[in-house]
Amino acid sequence: MKNLCLLLFLLFLKISAQTEIKGFIVSEEVQPVSRANIILTDSQDNIITFAFSNKDGSFLLKTDKFGDFILQISAMGYSAKKIPISFIKKGTSIDMKTIKLEIDKVKEIKEVIIKRTTPIRLKKDTIEYNAQSFSNGTEQNVEELLKKLPGITVQSDGKIKFGNKEVERVMIENDDLFERGYQTLTQNMPSQPLDKIQVLKNYSRNKLLKNIEDTERIALNLTLKENAKGKWFGNVLLASTSYKEDMWQGKLNVMNFSKRQKIYFLANTNNLGLNEMKGIEYLISPNSENDAENVGTNINTLSIINFHQKNFQFEEKRTNFNNDKLASFNYIYNFKTDWKLKFVTIFNDIENRNYINSFYRFNYGELNFTNIEDKTWKQNNRNIIGKLEISKEFKNNSNIQFYNKISSLNENNNNIFLFNGQFNNQIGSNRLFANENKLIYTKKMDSSKAFVVVARYIFQDRPYNFTDNNDVFQYIINDVSAQRINQVINSKMHFGGAKISYLKKYSENQSFEIQLGNEFRKDQLNSDLTVFDLNNQKIIFDNSQFVNNLEFSQNNLFLQGKYQIKNKKWSYGLMFLNQLISSDFNNENKSGVYISPQINLGYKSNKSGNFNLNAGRKFSTISVNDMYVNYIYQGNRNFKQSDIGFAVLPDYNIGFSYNIGEMTSEYLNFNINYFRSEDYISNNMIVNPNFTFNQSILVKNNNTLSSNLEVRKYIKFLKSRISLIGSYMLSDYENSINNKPLIQSEFSNKKVGFEMKSGFTGFVNYELGYEWSFNKIVSDINSNDYKDQKGFFNLYFAVNPQFRIESLLEYYKFGNTHQKTTQFWDMKLNYNYKKYNTNIFLQGNNLLNSDSIQKYSINNISESLYAQRLLPLHIVLGINKNF
């Protein structure tokens, strides 16, 4: 702990040593000029950092670089000013004192007006980037342009961050077509039609709640050039390997955006391993948010059994043997009468295969055995989703919104397993029908207060039917003729909820919100299991332990209040949640009152950094997936059962975070969190070499401690940014084996790593990083540990504005055993033919032709190693045409 404190102190001193440039912007009449744009650029006109002047005209810039720069000052109605500035060492403070701006004089020469273009402009809670100021014409889509904007980062999954906050929405001309699935837009829409990119801070989805609700959400709004509005544009992509690999990709994007209507159509097919569903998965499994416009949280899609295993260790394109088809149509129409119609429909057909070889070694007491398995997972999903939304803005400062969403899933599985050399075929299907309705009414009473009423209803129906050919029941019922299992499951869920919220903004820095609501949920679950012999004759035995007929209903009447107050540096927040939870589980009734408080304390300072301390207590309830009293067969020789009944689980949490510096230069971020569960769900495993019975049990006191540290610094002589990354997690838990006393275990994980990234200004640029992960488990019966490693090294060659080369290298090694390491090397050649808005590319994937990757894992009673097959080497030739 002393070393950690010393490290933080030294890092604090180094980050505090940034050069500061400060001063005052005034007019010719010596009046403060607020919201003036102050930009620091290098000799090549690359933007280093920027700021805006305050109400008193003051400004402050920070940078870790040194040398010769240009300070550019501009403001609406004033002539721009450029001031050369230089400094040779860091940690200095440069006071520009008072900078006067002259009134702008527009020159008119033969009816030609000369105007100034400002790269970045501040408008209250909006930061506006001029798209053309950051574009060099090589960007193929909006995402590639966003990566060049200072302050904005794009993650590998397409999610966007501004500073350290995730962007919630990306809109077009103030209309939201895609909600949280905006990757579909940013990764496909051409960037050439863009005029401005606006960052909307303190964003409210409901415009009547703007400046009333206390929010720190971030959204982006894309505005179009005048000559692009109301015009059809888009792109078409065609790519293919040779006939031998027979792999391809085809994509068509067509869009038309005007003030009155927005149209977007996407069609896509590929078997290159690409997952094109990321941008629309929010419609299948939406995240419920605890805000004024929502009721019902953590209402996920019903899922009793998972018949498919995927890879979560690295990019899915490495192991995704697929054949996918996707079509999506998004439409918005704004009526002159202030009605709005929004329509979204999605169709996709996904075929996915994964190939895994594994061994599992069990060692506890006198039971010691090893199982070897060879698995082929094959799944076909067909989704059809439709969402219709209508809304109306009334003249009396009120609005209403209603949507209906219907989802249909058809899933088929055909898995082939070899268990210790014994053939096992698992054929299963399940269907899902879901219908969701939501109504929201908002009334803005005056500029400082409003109330919101929301009602929501959800229905889900998901039946399962699958057959597993194996000998499991030969050992369970002691009958050698038992060769095949058939299980039928029916699950249904009804949810209804309503809530009224009152929001009051006492001042710019003080707000209050109170919510009163009720949520009701009812689940029905029926399962039946039958065993057959090789002649498909039913075997008679007492199957009462494998039949479930349960009904579970829960009602939650709640009252929640939030209070937030801020001043120049400090912020204080208090939240309380009172719940009256009543349940009926198979005619057994329970009820109780639960109070969940939460406090938050924050401090912000440009010099000493930002601190945040939060603590709280909350209660969560057990889902229906942990309540079936008899066994349900999960496939793969595993059974699950629970006799917990209905329970409310209390927990505590306390967290602290600290950050200082600028994300684009020197930056430090540290957080530490402690979580304690008074009661938590663990398991008692009844283990046999041929099958496992997993019983859910309730155990006392689980403790988890986690922390993260990230330090960013720009190194001048390398012209690169380096990031040091570390994390630590320690968790204790208890479980039981074969009904014996609880085993106490402690699991820890330590990660250290670094990343380096060049400034992307020269001919050659690079990204590289490496991470070590140390895992250790200590228990009453044994101990074990292993180390994982992964790294990457990417090179980017800008041969000229039209021709680019990318080389991407990845390295993985999992565990302490002598399994092989795995390397991936991909290359891509891009030629941009500007005249025809066309990009031609040649891409080689897995050029080292790695055939599999191995993963090692441990727990307190076993260890396992699995190897997963990889997509082989393939060369793709493609063309992308914007129109």
Residue pairs with C-beta under 8 A, 6 or more apart in sequence:
8 668
8 670
11 668
11 711
12 609
12 660
12 668
14 666
14 713
15 660
15 661
15 666
15 667
15 668
15 713
16 607
16 660
17 90
17 91
18 62
18 63
18 64
18 90
18 91
18 661
18 662
18 665
18 666
19 62
19 63
19 64
19 65
19 66
19 87
19 90
19 91
19 92
19 93
19 94
20 60
20 61
20 62
20 92
20 93
20 94
21 40
21 60
21 61
21 62
21 63
21 71
21 85
21 94
21 96
22 58
22 59
22 60
22 61
22 93
22 94
22 95
22 96
23 58
23 59
23 95
23 96
23 97
23 98
23 99
24 32
24 53
24 56
24 57
24 58
24 59
24 96
24 97
24 98
24 99
25 32
25 33
25 36
25 38
25 53
25 57
25 58
25 59
25 73
25 75
25 99
25 101
26 32
26 33
26 57
26 98
26 99
26 100
26 101
27 33
27 78
27 100
27 101
27 103
28 100
28 101
28 102
28 103
30 98
30 100
32 53
32 55
32 56
32 57
33 53
33 57
33 75
33 78
33 101
34 53
34 54
34 55
34 56
34 57
35 52
35 53
35 75
35 76
35 122
35 123
36 52
36 53
36 57
36 59
36 73
36 74
36 75
36 78
36 101
37 50
37 52
37 72
37 73
37 74
37 75
37 118
37 120
37 121
37 122
38 50
38 51
38 52
38 53
38 59
38 61
38 71
38 72
38 73
39 47
39 49
39 50
39 71
39 72
39 74
39 119
39 120
40 47
40 48
40 49
40 50
40 61
40 63
40 69
40 70
40 71
40 72
40 85
41 47
41 48
41 69
41 70
41 72
42 48
42 65
42 67
42 68
42 69
42 70
43 68
43 69
43 70
44 761
45 70
46 759
46 761
47 119
47 120
47 150
48 63
48 65
48 69
49 61
49 62
49 63
49 150
49 662
49 664
49 665
50 61
50 120
50 150
51 59
51 60
51 61
52 59
52 122
53 59
53 75
60 606
62 606
62 661
62 662
62 665
63 665
64 90
64 665
64 666
64 713
64 714
65 665
65 714
65 716
66 87
66 88
66 89
66 90
66 716
67 86
67 87
67 88
67 716
68 84
68 85
68 86
69 84
69 85
69 86
70 82
70 83
70 84
70 85
71 82
71 83
71 84
71 85
71 96
72 80
72 81
72 82
73 80
73 81
73 82
73 83
73 99
73 101
74 80
74 81
74 116
74 118
75 101
77 103
77 104
78 101
78 102
78 103
78 104
79 101
79 102
79 103
79 104
79 105
80 116
81 99
81 101
83 96
83 99
85 94
87 94
104 116
106 113
106 114
106 115
107 113
107 114
117 130
117 132
117 133
118 130
119 129
119 130
119 133
119 134
120 127
120 128
120 129
120 130
120 133
120 150
121 127
121 128
121 130
122 128
125 200
125 201
125 202
126 198
126 199
126 200
126 201
127 151
127 198
127 199
127 201
128 196
128 197
128 198
128 199
129 149
129 196
129 197
129 198
129 199
130 195
130 196
131 145
131 191
131 194
131 195
131 196
131 197
132 195
134 145
134 148
134 149
135 145
135 148
135 191
136 801
137 801
137 832
137 834
138 144
138 801
138 802
138 804
138 832
139 145
139 148
139 191
140 190
140 191
140 235
140 832
140 839
140 880
140 882
141 186
141 187
141 188
141 189
141 190
141 191
141 235
142 185
142 186
142 187
142 189
142 190
142 191
142 194
142 222
143 154
143 158
143 183
143 186
143 187
144 191
145 191
145 194
145 197
146 152
146 154
146 160
146 186
146 197
146 220
147 153
147 154
149 197
150 664
151 162
151 163
151 199
151 663
151 664
152 160
152 161
152 162
152 199
153 160
153 161
153 663
154 160
154 161
154 186
155 161
156 315
157 183
157 278
158 183
158 186
158 187
158 278
158 279
159 166
159 167
159 183
160 166
160 167
160 170
160 182
160 186
160 220
161 167
162 199
162 218
162 220
163 663
164 659
164 663
164 669
165 216
165 218
166 218
167 182
167 218
167 219
167 220
168 180
168 203
168 217
168 218
168 219
169 176
169 178
169 179
169 180
169 182
169 203
169 205
169 219
169 220
170 178
170 182
170 185
170 186
170 219
170 220
170 221
170 222
171 177
171 219
171 220
171 221
171 222
172 185
172 221
172 222
172 224
172 257
172 262
173 221
173 222
173 223
173 224
173 229
173 257
173 259
173 262
174 221
175 257
175 262
175 332
175 334
176 205
177 185
177 262
177 264
177 330
177 332
177 342
177 344
178 184
178 185
178 279
178 330
179 282
180 282
180 286
180 287
181 278
181 279
181 280
181 281
181 282
181 283
182 279
183 278
183 279
184 266
184 279
184 280
184 328
185 264
185 279
187 279
188 235
188 251
188 253
188 266
189 234
189 253
189 255
190 233
190 234
190 235
190 837
190 882
192 837
192 882
193 224
193 225
193 228
193 233
194 222
194 223
194 224
194 225
195 223
195 224
195 225
195 226
196 222
196 223
197 220
197 221
197 222
197 223
198 220
198 221
198 222
198 223
199 218
199 219
199 220
200 218
200 219
200 220
200 221
201 216
201 218
202 215
202 216
202 217
203 215
203 217
203 218
203 219
204 210
204 211
204 212
204 213
204 215
204 217
205 217
205 293
206 293
206 399
206 440
206 442
206 452
208 397
208 398
208 399
208 442
208 443
208 444
208 450
209 292
209 442
209 444
209 450
209 452
209 503
211 447
211 505
212 444
212 447
212 448
212 449
212 450
212 503
212 504
212 505
212 511
213 291
213 292
213 503
213 511
213 513
214 505
214 511
214 513
214 562
214 564
224 257
228 257
229 257
229 258
229 259
230 256
230 257
230 258
231 256
232 254
232 255
232 256
233 255
233 256
233 882
233 883
234 252
234 253
234 254
234 255
234 882
234 883
235 251
235 252
235 253
235 880
235 881
235 882
235 883
236 251
236 252
236 253
236 880
236 881
236 883
237 249
237 250
237 251
237 252
237 878
237 879
237 880
237 881
238 249
238 250
238 878
238 879
239 248
239 249
239 250
239 272
239 841
239 843
239 876
239 877
239 878
239 879
240 247
240 248
240 249
240 876
240 877
240 878
241 247
241 248
241 874
241 875
241 876
241 877
242 875
245 872
245 874
247 271
247 272
247 874
247 876
248 269
248 270
248 271
248 272
249 268
249 269
249 270
249 271
249 272
249 274
249 876
249 878
250 267
250 268
250 269
250 270
251 266
251 267
251 268
251 269
251 270
252 265
252 266
252 267
252 268
253 264
253 265
253 266
254 263
254 264
254 265
255 262
255 263
255 264
255 265
256 262
256 263
257 263
259 334
260 333
260 334
261 331
261 332
261 333
261 334
262 330
262 331
262 332
263 330
263 331
264 328
264 329
264 330
264 331
265 328
265 329
265 330
266 326
266 327
266 328
266 329
267 326
267 327
268 276
268 324
268 325
268 326
268 327
269 324
269 325
269 326
270 276
270 322
270 324
271 322
271 323
271 324
272 317
272 322
272 845
272 874
272 876
273 316
273 317
273 318
273 319
273 320
273 321
273 322
273 871
274 317
274 320
274 322
274 324
275 316
275 317
275 320
275 322
275 324
276 324
276 326
277 324
277 326
277 348
277 350
280 326
280 328
280 346
280 348
280 385
283 344
283 346
283 385
283 387
283 405
283 407
284 301
284 383
284 385
284 407
284 409
285 300
285 301
288 294
288 296
288 297
288 298
288 299
289 297
290 297
292 452
292 454
292 501
292 503
292 513
292 515
293 440
293 442
293 452
293 454
294 454
294 456
295 454
295 455
295 456
295 497
295 498
295 499
295 517
295 519
296 456
296 458
296 495
296 497
296 519
299 458
299 495
299 521
301 432
301 434
301 460
301 462
302 432
302 460
302 462
302 491
302 493
303 462
303 625
304 462
304 464
304 489
304 491
304 525
304 625
304 632
305 428
305 430
305 464
305 466
305 489
305 632
305 634
305 635
306 634
307 377
307 379
307 411
307 413
307 415
307 426
307 428
307 430
307 466
307 635
308 352
308 354
308 377
308 379
308 413
308 415
309 354
309 356
309 375
309 377
310 316
310 319
310 352
310 354
311 318
311 319
311 320
311 354
311 868
313 812
313 814
313 853
313 855
314 790
314 810
314 812
314 853
317 845
317 871
318 824
318 846
318 853
318 870
318 871
319 354
319 853
319 868
319 869
319 870
319 871
320 352
320 354
320 871
321 352
321 353
321 354
321 355
321 869
321 871
322 350
322 351
322 352
322 353
323 350
323 351
324 348
324 349
324 350
324 351
325 347
325 348
325 349
325 350
326 346
326 347
326 348
326 349
327 346
327 347
327 348
328 344
328 345
328 346
328 347
329 343
329 344
329 345
330 343
330 344
331 341
331 342
331 343
331 344
332 340
332 341
332 342
332 343
333 340
333 341
334 340
335 341
338 392
338 393
338 394
339 390
339 391
339 392
340 390
340 391
340 392
340 393
341 388
341 389
341 390
342 387
342 388
342 389
342 390
342 391
342 403
343 386
343 387
343 388
343 389
344 385
344 386
344 387
345 384
345 385
345 386
345 387
346 383
346 384
346 385
346 386
347 383
347 384
347 385
348 381
348 382
348 383
349 380
349 381
349 382
350 379
350 380
350 381
350 382
350 383
351 378
351 379
351 380
352 377
352 378
352 379
352 380
352 381
353 376
353 377
353 378
353 379
354 375
354 376
354 377
354 868
354 869
355 375
355 376
355 377
355 868
355 869
356 373
356 374
356 375
356 377
356 866
356 867
356 868
356 869
357 372
357 373
357 374
357 375
357 852
357 866
357 867
358 372
358 373
358 375
358 864
358 865
358 866
358 867
359 370
359 371
359 372
359 373
359 864
359 865
359 866
360 370
360 371
360 373
360 862
360 864
361 369
361 370
361 862
361 863
361 864
362 368
362 369
362 370
362 371
362 687
362 689
362 861
362 862
363 782
363 861
363 862
364 687
364 737
364 738
364 781
364 861
364 862
365 737
365 738
365 740
367 687
367 738
369 689
371 419
371 420
371 689
372 420
372 421
373 417
373 418
373 419
373 420
374 417
374 418
375 415
375 416
375 417
375 418
376 415
376 416
376 417
377 413
377 415
378 413
378 414
378 415
378 416
379 411
379 412
379 413
380 411
380 412
380 413
381 409
381 410
381 411
382 409
382 410
382 411
383 407
383 408
383 409
383 410
384 407
384 408
385 405
385 406
385 407
385 408
386 405
386 406
387 403
387 404
387 405
387 406
388 403
388 404
388 405
389 401
389 402
389 403
389 404
390 401
390 402
390 403
391 399
391 400
391 401
391 402
392 399
392 400
392 401
393 399
394 400
397 443
397 444
397 445
398 441
398 442
398 443
398 444
399 441
399 442
400 439
400 440
400 441
400 442
401 438
401 439
401 440
402 437
402 438
402 439
402 440
403 436
403 437
403 438
404 435
404 436
404 437
405 434
405 435
405 436
405 437
406 434
406 435
406 436
407 432
407 433
407 434
407 435
407 436
408 431
408 432
408 433
408 434
409 430
409 431
409 432
409 433
410 429
410 431
411 429
411 430
411 431
411 432
412 428
412 429
413 426
413 427
413 428
413 429
413 466
414 425
414 426
414 427
415 425
415 426
415 427
415 428
415 635
416 423
416 424
416 425
416 426
417 423
417 424
417 425
417 426
417 636
418 424
419 470
419 637
422 470
422 471
423 469
424 468
424 469
424 470
425 468
425 469
426 466
426 467
426 468
426 469
426 635
426 636
427 466
427 467
428 464
428 465
428 466
428 467
428 635
429 464
429 465
429 466
430 462
430 463
430 464
430 465
430 466
431 461
431 462
431 463
432 460
432 461
432 462
433 460
433 461
433 462
434 458
434 459
434 460
434 461
435 458
435 459
436 456
436 457
436 458
436 459
437 456
437 457
437 458
438 454
438 455
438 456
438 457
439 454
439 455
439 456
440 452
440 453
440 454
441 452
441 453
441 454
442 450
442 451
442 452
442 453
443 450
443 451
443 452
444 450
445 451
448 504
448 505
448 506
449 502
449 503
449 504
449 505
450 502
450 503
451 500
451 501
451 502
451 503
452 500
452 501
452 503
453 498
453 499
453 500
453 501
454 498
454 499
454 500
454 501
455 496
455 497
455 498
456 495
456 496
456 497
456 498
457 494
457 495
457 496
458 493
458 494
458 495
458 496
459 492
459 493
459 494
459 495
460 491
460 492
460 493
461 491
461 492
462 491
462 492
463 488
463 489
463 490
463 491
464 487
464 488
464 489
464 490
464 491
465 486
465 487
465 488
465 489
466 486
466 487
466 635
467 484
467 485
467 486
468 484
468 485
468 487
468 633
468 635
469 483
469 484
469 485
470 483
470 484
470 485
470 637
471 482
471 483
471 690
472 482
472 485
472 637
472 690
472 691
473 479
473 482
473 485
473 531
473 539
474 480
474 481
474 482
474 483
475 688
475 690
475 691
476 482
476 691
477 531
477 539
477 541
479 539
479 541
481 533
481 534
481 539
482 531
482 532
482 533
482 539
483 532
483 533
483 534
484 531
484 532
484 533
484 534
484 536
485 529
485 530
485 531
485 532
485 633
486 529
486 530
486 531
486 532
487 527
487 528
487 529
487 530
487 632
487 633
488 527
488 528
489 525
489 526
489 527
489 632
490 524
490 525
490 526
490 527
491 523
491 524
491 525
491 526
491 624
492 523
492 524
493 521
493 522
493 523
493 524
493 624
494 521
494 522
495 519
495 520
495 521
495 522
496 519
496 520
496 521
497 517
497 518
497 519
497 520
498 517
498 518
499 515
499 516
499 517
499 518
500 515
500 516
500 517
501 513
501 514
501 515
502 513
502 514
502 515
503 511
503 512
503 513
504 511
504 512
504 513
505 511
506 512
509 565
509 566
509 567
510 564
510 565
510 566
511 562
511 563
511 564
511 565
512 561
512 562
512 563
512 564
513 561
513 562
513 563
514 559
514 560
514 561
514 562
515 558
515 559
515 560
515 561
516 558
516 559
517 557
517 558
517 560
518 555
518 556
518 557
518 558
519 555
519 556
519 558
520 553
520 554
520 555
520 556
521 553
521 554
522 551
522 552
522 553
522 554
523 550
523 551
523 552
523 553
523 624
524 550
524 551
524 552
525 548
525 549
525 550
525 552
525 624
525 628
526 548
526 549
526 550
527 546
527 547
527 548
527 628
527 630
527 632
528 543
528 546
528 547
529 543
529 546
529 547
529 631
529 633
530 538
530 543
531 538
531 539
531 541
531 543
532 538
532 539
533 539
544 630
545 630
545 631
545 641
546 630
546 631
546 632
546 633
546 639
547 630
548 628
548 629
548 630
548 632
550 585
550 586
550 624
550 627
550 628
550 629
551 584
551 585
551 586
552 583
552 584
552 585
552 586
552 624
552 627
552 646
553 583
553 584
554 581
554 582
554 583
554 584
554 621
554 646
555 581
555 582
555 583
556 579
556 580
556 581
557 579
557 580
558 577
558 578
558 579
558 580
559 577
559 578
560 575
560 576
560 577
560 578
561 575
561 576
562 573
562 574
562 575
563 573
563 574
563 575
564 571
564 572
564 573
564 574
565 571
565 572
565 573
566 572
569 603
569 604
569 605
570 601
570 602
570 603
571 600
571 601
571 602
571 603
571 604
572 600
572 601
572 602
573 598
573 599
573 600
573 601
573 602
574 597
574 598
574 599
574 600
575 597
575 598
575 599
575 600
575 616
576 595
576 596
576 597
576 598
577 595
577 596
577 597
577 598
577 618
578 593
578 594
578 595
578 596
579 593
579 594
579 595
579 596
579 619
580 591
580 592
580 593
581 591
581 592
581 593
581 594
581 619
581 621
581 648
582 589
582 590
582 591
583 589
583 590
583 591
583 621
583 646
585 627
585 645
585 646
588 645
588 646
590 646
592 648
594 619
594 648
594 650
596 616
596 617
596 618
596 619
597 616
597 617
598 614
598 615
598 616
598 617
598 618
599 614
599 615
599 616
600 612
600 613
600 614
601 612
601 613
601 614
602 610
602 611
602 612
602 613
603 610
603 611
603 612
604 610
608 660
609 658
609 659
609 660
609 661
609 668
610 658
610 659
610 660
611 656
611 657
611 658
612 655
612 656
612 657
612 658
613 654
613 655
613 656
614 653
614 654
614 655
615 652
615 653
615 654
615 655
616 652
616 653
616 654
617 650
617 651
617 652
617 653
618 650
618 651
618 653
619 648
619 649
619 650
619 651
620 648
620 649
620 651
621 646
621 647
621 648
621 649
622 644
622 646
622 647
622 648
622 649
622 681
626 642
626 644
626 681
626 696
627 642
627 644
627 645
627 646
628 640
628 641
628 642
629 641
629 642
629 643
630 641
631 639
631 640
631 641
631 693
632 639
632 640
632 641
633 639
634 640
634 694
637 690
637 691
637 692
638 691
638 692
638 694
639 691
639 692
639 693
639 694
640 694
640 695
640 696
641 693
641 694
641 695
641 696
642 695
642 696
643 695
643 696
644 681
644 696
644 697
644 698
647 679
647 698
649 677
649 678
649 679
649 680
649 681
650 677
650 678
650 679
651 675
651 676
651 677
651 678
651 680
652 675
652 676
652 678
653 673
653 674
653 675
653 676
654 673
654 674
655 671
655 672
655 673
655 674
656 671
656 672
656 673
657 669
657 670
657 671
657 672
658 668
658 669
658 670
658 671
659 667
659 668
659 669
659 670
660 667
660 668
661 667
661 668
661 712
663 712
665 712
665 713
665 714
666 712
666 713
666 714
667 710
667 711
667 712
667 713
668 709
668 710
668 711
668 712
669 708
669 709
669 710
669 711
670 707
670 708
670 709
670 710
671 707
671 708
672 705
672 706
672 707
673 705
673 706
673 707
674 703
674 704
674 705
675 703
675 704
675 705
675 706
676 701
676 702
676 703
676 704
677 701
677 702
678 700
678 701
679 698
679 699
679 700
680 698
680 699
680 702
680 733
681 696
681 697
681 698
681 699
682 696
682 697
682 698
682 699
682 733
682 734
682 735
682 736
683 694
683 695
683 696
683 697
683 735
683 736
684 694
684 695
684 697
684 735
684 736
684 737
684 738
684 739
685 692
685 693
685 694
685 695
685 735
685 736
685 737
685 738
685 861
686 692
686 693
686 694
686 695
686 738
686 739
687 737
687 738
687 861
697 736
699 733
699 734
699 735
699 742
702 731
702 732
702 733
702 734
703 731
703 732
704 729
704 730
704 731
705 728
705 729
705 730
705 731
706 727
706 728
706 729
706 730
707 727
707 728
707 729
708 726
708 727
709 724
709 725
709 726
709 727
710 723
710 724
710 725
710 726
711 723
711 724
712 721
712 722
712 723
713 721
713 722
713 723
714 720
714 721
714 722
715 721
715 722
718 756
718 758
719 758
719 759
719 761
719 762
720 756
720 757
720 758
720 759
720 766
721 756
721 757
721 758
721 759
722 754
722 755
722 756
723 754
723 755
723 756
723 757
723 769
724 753
724 754
725 751
725 752
725 753
725 754
725 755
725 771
726 750
726 751
726 752
726 753
727 749
727 750
727 751
728 748
728 749
728 750
728 751
729 748
729 749
729 750
730 746
730 747
730 748
731 746
731 747
731 748
732 744
732 745
732 746
732 747
733 745
733 747
734 742
734 743
734 744
734 745
735 742
735 743
735 745
735 860
736 742
736 743
737 743
737 861
743 779
743 780
743 781
743 860
743 861
744 779
744 780
745 777
745 778
745 779
745 780
745 859
745 860
746 777
746 778
746 779
747 775
747 776
747 777
748 774
748 775
748 776
748 777
749 773
749 774
749 775
749 776
750 773
750 774
751 771
751 772
751 773
751 774
752 771
752 772
753 769
753 770
753 771
753 772
754 769
754 770
755 767
755 768
755 769
756 766
756 767
756 768
756 769
757 766
757 767
758 764
758 765
758 766
758 767
759 765
760 796
762 798
763 797
763 798
763 799
764 795
764 796
764 797
764 798
765 795
765 796
765 798
766 793
766 794
766 795
766 796
767 792
767 793
767 794
767 796
768 791
768 792
768 793
768 794
769 791
769 792
770 789
770 790
770 791
770 792
771 789
771 790
771 791
772 787
772 788
772 789
773 787
773 788
773 789
774 785
774 787
775 785
775 786
775 787
775 788
775 858
776 783
776 784
776 785
777 783
777 784
777 785
777 858
777 859
777 860
779 860
781 860
781 861
782 860
782 861
784 858
784 863
785 816
785 858
786 814
786 815
786 816
786 856
786 857
786 858
787 815
787 816
788 813
788 814
788 815
789 811
789 812
789 813
789 814
790 810
790 811
790 812
790 813
791 810
791 811
792 808
792 809
792 810
792 811
793 809
794 806
794 807
794 808
794 809
795 805
795 806
795 807
796 804
796 805
796 806
796 807
797 804
797 805
797 806
797 807
798 804
799 805
801 832
802 831
802 832
802 833
802 834
803 829
803 830
803 831
803 832
804 829
804 830
804 832
805 827
805 828
805 829
805 830
806 826
806 827
806 828
806 829
806 830
807 825
807 826
807 827
808 824
808 825
808 826
808 827
808 828
809 823
809 824
809 825
809 826
810 823
810 824
810 825
811 821
811 822
811 823
812 821
812 822
812 823
812 853
813 821
813 822
814 853
814 854
814 855
814 856
815 854
815 855
815 856
815 857
815 865
816 856
817 856
817 865
819 854
819 856
819 865
819 867
820 854
822 850
822 852
822 853
822 854
822 870
823 848
823 850
824 846
824 848
824 850
825 846
825 847
825 848
826 843
826 844
826 845
826 846
826 847
827 843
827 844
827 847
828 841
828 842
828 843
828 844
829 841
829 842
829 843
830 839
830 840
830 841
831 839
831 840
831 841
832 838
832 839
833 839
833 840
836 881
837 881
837 882
837 883
838 879
838 880
838 881
838 882
839 879
839 880
839 881
840 878
840 879
840 880
841 876
841 877
841 878
841 879
841 880
842 875
842 876
842 877
842 878
843 875
843 876
843 877
843 878
844 873
844 874
844 875
844 876
845 871
845 873
845 874
845 875
845 876
846 870
846 871
846 872
846 873
846 874
847 873
848 873
849 872
849 873
850 870
851 869
851 870
851 872
852 867
852 868
852 869
852 870
853 867
853 868
853 870
854 865
854 866
854 867
854 868
855 865
855 866
855 867
855 868
856 863
856 864
856 865
857 863
857 864
857 865
858 864
